Amino acid sequence: MGQSYIIVNVTKKEFLSAFPFGDFTKLMEFGLSGMGTMAGLAILLADGNGDNGGDIKTDPVSGIVGRWAGDSIIIAGEYADKKGQPLNLYKTAKAPKSPYTDISFDVIFALMADDYVRQEYNKNEDLDQEIIKEFNAIHKQLQKNSKNMALLVGRIKRPQGRAILEKCLKLK
């Protein structure tokens, strides 16, 4: 079947999963994706975003862009059990009571602050379109600088969307 991978930030105890980005989990499957997992990793590692043209627009909520710059990052495989290695990062991060947090949906939300990315994600059938719709609704309110963010509370149903909305409401 092959080995699955996740991208792990050992410093911050966070990780990215490929599936939320519409990618598969094998190294070359997500490693060659342009608008998926690798785009997420790129904005996490970006240093100096916003200093010149070609940078990604940022949202006021996530604090994602540049969040992993300078940190210890490992692309961890599920079969990476080696002698002398204290733990398998893949298994540790994915464990039910793991100290690691999956920030994949936060990264997708941050990517969607960019108009081009948002348009592409709206067309991508490999992504969970219900979450994409909810993220679009939140971004629409953010772009309006709306004080009506609370109106979305009943409309946002998915846990990932509710988590982002809660962060937005805390800023208001």
Backbone torsions as a table, in degrees:
resi	resn	phi	psi	omega
1	MET	NA	-34.5	-178.6
2	GLY	101.9	164.6	-175.3
3	GLN	-94.5	135.0	174.0
4	SER	-93.2	153.1	-177.9
5	TYR	-132.8	157.0	166.6
6	ILE	-134.3	159.9	177.5
7	ILE	-100.7	119.3	-172.3
8	VAL	-113.3	130.6	170.4
9	ASN	-96.7	105.6	-178.2
10	VAL	-68.8	-35.5	-177.7
11	THR	-63.0	-48.7	-175.2
12	LYS	-98.3	-2.8	-178.6
13	LYS	56.9	51.2	177.2
14	GLU	-130.2	161.2	176.1
15	PHE	-151.1	161.6	174.8
16	LEU	-112.3	137.3	172.3
17	SER	-108.0	147.6	-176.7
18	ALA	-76.8	-36.3	-173.7
19	PHE	-56.1	-44.8	179.5
20	PRO	-58.5	-25.5	179.6
21	PHE	-85.6	1.8	-178.4
22	GLY	82.3	12.8	179.8
23	ASP	-102.9	165.3	171.1
24	PHE	-93.2	170.7	-167.9
25	THR	-96.1	-3.4	177.4
26	LYS	-73.3	150.9	-173.3
27	LEU	-52.4	-52.1	-177.2
28	MET	-76.1	-22.0	178.3
29	GLU	-67.4	-47.4	179.0
30	PHE	-89.4	-23.3	-178.8
31	GLY	-66.0	-24.3	-179.7
32	LEU	-101.3	7.7	-178.7
33	SER	-80.5	134.5	-179.6
34	GLY	-86.8	-43.0	-175.2
35	MET	-104.6	8.2	-174.9
36	GLY	-107.7	-125.6	-174.2
37	THR	-55.9	-41.8	-177.3
38	MET	-68.6	-32.4	173.9
39	ALA	-65.4	-39.6	176.4
40	GLY	-61.7	-44.9	178.3
41	LEU	-63.4	-39.2	-179.4
42	ALA	-59.6	-44.9	-178.7
43	ILE	-72.8	-30.0	176.4
44	LEU	-65.0	-36.2	-177.0
45	LEU	-90.6	-7.2	-175.4
46	ALA	-61.0	133.9	176.2
47	ASP	-119.7	117.7	178.6
48	GLY	94.8	19.0	178.1
49	ASN	-58.1	139.5	178.3
50	GLY	93.5	-1.5	-178.7
51	ASP	-84.6	-13.7	-176.9
52	ASN	-161.2	175.9	178.7
53	GLY	-64.8	155.8	178.8
54	GLY	87.8	-1.8	178.0
55	ASP	-82.7	164.9	179.5
56	ILE	-84.5	140.4	172.7
57	LYS	-66.5	143.0	-178.5
58	THR	-107.8	152.2	175.2
59	ASP	-96.4	156.6	-177.9
60	PRO	-81.3	3.7	-169.9
61	VAL	-105.2	-52.6	-162.4
62	SER	-78.7	-32.3	-174.7
63	GLY	62.5	29.1	-174.1
64	ILE	-81.4	-43.8	-172.8
65	VAL	-62.4	120.1	-179.4
66	GLY	82.5	2.3	-174.8
67	ARG	-60.6	-30.9	-178.4
68	TRP	-102.2	4.1	-177.9
69	ALA	-58.7	124.3	178.5
70	GLY	86.2	-3.8	-178.5
71	ASP	-84.9	167.1	175.7
72	SER	-84.1	114.3	-175.9
73	ILE	-118.8	135.4	178.7
74	ILE	-132.8	135.2	170.1
75	ILE	-89.0	102.9	-168.9
76	ALA	-96.1	128.1	178.6
77	GLY	-95.6	148.5	-177.9
78	GLU	-69.0	-18.4	178.9
79	TYR	-105.9	24.1	-174.5
80	ALA	-84.8	34.7	176.9
81	ASP	-80.1	108.6	179.6
82	LYS	-118.8	149.6	177.4
83	LYS	-60.4	136.6	178.5
84	GLY	84.5	-10.4	179.0
85	GLN	-84.6	127.2	-174.6
86	PRO	-66.6	-27.5	-178.1
87	LEU	-159.0	160.3	173.2
88	ASN	-96.8	111.9	-175.9
89	LEU	-60.8	-38.1	179.0
90	TYR	-58.3	-52.8	-177.8
91	LYS	-67.2	-37.6	179.0
92	THR	-64.3	-47.4	-177.7
93	ALA	-66.1	-35.9	-176.1
94	LYS	-88.4	-4.2	-178.4
95	ALA	-63.7	149.9	-177.2
96	PRO	-55.0	-41.7	-179.2
97	LYS	-109.4	43.0	-176.3
98	SER	-70.8	146.4	172.5
99	PRO	-77.4	-5.1	-179.3
100	TYR	-91.7	146.5	-178.9
101	THR	-116.0	132.3	174.8
102	ASP	-81.0	114.8	-178.8
103	ILE	-105.6	17.7	-176.4
104	SER	-55.1	-45.4	-177.5
105	PHE	-72.2	-30.8	173.7
106	ASP	-63.1	-39.9	179.9
107	VAL	-68.2	-42.4	177.0
108	ILE	-59.9	-44.0	178.1
109	PHE	-60.0	-43.6	179.4
110	ALA	-63.5	-42.6	177.1
111	LEU	-60.2	-36.4	-177.4
112	MET	-72.7	-4.4	172.8
113	ALA	-67.6	-21.6	178.5
114	ASP	-86.1	128.0	-176.2
115	ASP	-57.7	-43.9	-178.3
116	TYR	-62.7	-47.4	-179.6
117	VAL	-61.9	-42.6	-179.1
118	ARG	-60.2	-43.1	178.6
119	GLN	-62.8	-42.8	-180.0
120	GLU	-66.5	-40.6	179.5
121	TYR	-66.5	-33.3	177.8
122	ASN	-63.5	-28.0	-179.0
123	LYS	-92.5	-12.2	-172.7
124	ASN	-84.5	106.6	-177.7
125	GLU	-72.6	-11.8	177.7
126	ASP	-78.2	-14.2	178.2
127	LEU	-90.0	154.6	176.2
128	ASP	-71.4	101.0	-173.6
129	GLN	-67.0	-22.9	175.2
130	GLU	-66.0	-42.4	177.3
131	ILE	-67.3	-41.5	179.2
132	ILE	-59.9	-42.5	177.6
133	LYS	-61.2	-42.8	179.7
134	GLU	-65.8	-42.7	177.7
135	PHE	-63.2	-37.8	176.5
136	ASN	-60.8	-44.0	-179.9
137	ALA	-61.6	-41.2	179.2
138	ILE	-67.1	-45.0	178.7
139	HIS	-61.4	-38.0	178.8
140	LYS	-59.4	-44.6	178.3
141	GLN	-66.8	-39.0	178.6
142	LEU	-63.3	-40.2	-179.8
143	GLN	-65.5	-32.5	177.0
144	LYS	-76.4	-8.3	-171.7
145	ASN	53.2	42.9	-170.5
146	SER	-74.3	140.3	172.1
147	LYS	-90.2	2.2	-178.2
148	ASN	-97.3	24.1	-179.3
149	MET	-57.6	-32.7	-178.9
150	ALA	-64.0	-21.8	178.2
151	LEU	-64.4	-20.3	179.8
152	LEU	-80.2	-13.5	-172.9
153	VAL	-52.5	-46.8	-179.3
154	GLY	-76.9	-20.3	-175.8
155	ARG	-88.1	-24.8	-177.7
156	ILE	-88.6	112.4	-172.2
157	LYS	-102.6	-34.2	-173.8
158	ARG	-74.9	143.4	-179.1
159	PRO	-58.0	-36.3	180.0
160	GLN	-66.2	-41.7	177.9
161	GLY	-67.1	-41.3	179.0
162	ARG	-64.0	-37.3	179.4
163	ALA	-63.7	-42.7	177.9
164	ILE	-66.3	-44.4	179.7
165	LEU	-60.0	-40.8	177.7
166	GLU	-59.5	-41.2	177.1
167	LYS	-62.2	-40.9	179.1
168	CYS	-63.7	-43.7	-178.0
169	LEU	-65.9	-31.2	177.7
170	LYS	-67.8	-27.6	179.6
171	LEU	-76.5	-24.1	-174.5
172	LYS	-79.1	NA	NA
